[in-house]
């Protein structure tokens, strides 16, 4: 049945050990595999070795990551064992590091010098303000010491030591401080300005004394640094290619993914045994993926081990998938529970649209959902909600809070408030009855259909009498009849001590019927929020009309309308969304959903492969 979730299938793949990494990559690419180890022959000796390789990779990343090229998009191919992939890649990075260490040290020194020169150039560009003899200032020592600092804000009390001479030069949002004095007091001044988060920079000893000469020297030296840095970076790129660093990084990224996501696999000297769950219930896609990798494998789908908990797979059409979010808030439906996503695709938008009925505002919600759904997937729910708001907007004749543009195909909410509340109450009764029907279906799936007919069917009859009584007085007789049905059924099913069971059943039945009544009455808030939305829209249009009539300023009236509609969309949209979620979770789901299932968690795609897939989708 479409409402019943599917159960993942157990799979086993026997693969040559040297093809293990390629097989894991192929399986991960399908997005339909969750690995779970099941063997006494564990890879306990393999994973610590791979973890050690990953730890070394991370240490190298901290030292050299800034200078590494982008990892290759092609992951490790060919018949290689994981240990070999990690060993070869680390050997490539080690040999690369030996050659690039002097280059990186020189690049870092040049970058530090260029940063100091840029700060100096900005100081020299400041108009006015006499600077000391920069040559003498830079060459101070050994008794005297000089310092140049940059502070992010204008200093007030610098705490200058008594024998230190300091000059402050404002420079936009920053301030420069030049200081000279005894070496020991300058060292103390360093600590004081360090606490103020000042940046210290060094003046070149060969700096000319005059400002113009210093300008020329600074520009010339910055250009020379840029040229030397470009030569060093070209040499660095050559070493990247010579040592195949991009491929090594891709291999180590894959090994890191393997350690983080793959459980202890079963390994022998020549073979690997990959086991787990798949959402590919037919099994064809796994076979195709392994065939495309040109692997030698044996794939089979035996019965799952009894001690394993089978994960649940939700199989909904594309239009119902966004509504899986609601059931996941309470947990994954179990094997004998209903997946209400397809029903919610109609129930939730109807509630939302009834409370937020407006053609123009609904269009805005649809556009927002279309725009944001890729970055924030839950916002895709705005699309069906906006469509329902548009439909009810036509029924109520509301466009951007105005009822003067379209005729109401049904009614104006503020003209028939009692009818609005009655409709929402009737809708709530239908939703609650739908929850009771799903509860009956779940009892049937669990093999407890006879028990449901003997007991809970009586409560459904009583509830039907409660909601039918306003239309037909004789329906009230169904309430005691249903209670009697339930009590007799509970007593008949009790293996012993039936009087005690009967007393307990009386309390449970009364509590259940009271809950059903409260659940139904809660849906009155749907009509109340619909009236509040209409009232707020009427207030906005009335304020805009009165302002336009009083001042004759139509732009001001349009501004009031725009701001008012924006506030309604932002505030009421959020409130209505919260109310819809609350009614679904606590008035509908409470009747049948237990959330006892374990969700299927597919093996994530390795980073480089995921980047490759993203790149191919973007280019297409």
Secondary structure, DSSP 8 states (H G I E B T S, - for coil): -TTB-EE-EEEEEEEEGGGHHHHHHHHHHHT-EEE----SSB-HHHHHHHHHHHHHHHHHHHHHGGG-----SS---SS--HHHHHHHHHHHHHHHHHHHHHHHHHHHHHHHHHHHHHHHHHHHTS-S-----HHHHHT--SSEEEEEEEESS--S-----TT-EEEEEEETTEEEEEEEEEHHHHHHHHHHHHHTT-EEE---TT--SSHHHHHHHHHHHHHHHHHHHHHHHHHHHHHHHHTTHHHHHHHHHHHHHHHHH----EE-SSEEEEEEEES-SS-HHHHHHHHHTT--EEEE-----TTS--EEE----HHHHTTHHHHHHH-B--TTSB-THHHHHHHHHHHHHHHT--HHHHHHHHHHHHHHTTTSGGGGHHHHHHHHHHHHHHHHT-BTTBSSSS--SS--GGG-HHHHHHHHHHHHHHHHHHHHHHHHHHHHHTT-HHHHHHTHHHHHHHHHHHHHTTT-GGGGHHHHHHHHHHHHHHHHH-SS-HHHHHHHHHHHHHHHHHHHHHHHHHTHHHHHHHHHHHHHHHHHHHHHHHHHHHH--HHHHHHHHHHHHHHIIIIIHHHHHHHHHHHIIIIIGGGT----BEE-------HHHHHHHHHHHHH-
